[in-house]
């Protein structure tokens, strides 16, 4: 039997986790924290908002619970000029992330939708690996 390799850890060195407060995005954050604990990953939590909610910082801090180090980036945008998907895609391109881990659906009302428009846009446009969490 050969010695184990740690090639997979290179896929998770720098992880972007877009959050919106939904349970799916919080489960994505849990997965990123698990990878950080296993592989020493750097986590960037990204919140794109039109009218930003200050409570997101407390929600993220409570969910991570000191299990991993993270950076929180908040991007305030105007709906006439951008969208959450555009802001996330821009951050992926500029931040040189190895992986994006995000929820399949955000806070949309329609529970029949399996994957939301933001997740679909990021998955189709991002140049890095995208993991969708349900």
Secondary structure, 3 states (H helix, E strand, C coil): CCCCCCHHHHHHCEEEEECCCCHHHHHHHHHHHHHHHHHCCEEEEEEEECCCCCCHHHHHHHHHCCCCCEEEEEEECCCCCCCHHHHHHHHHHHHCCCEEEEECCCCCCCCCCCCCHHHHHHHHHCCCEEEEEC
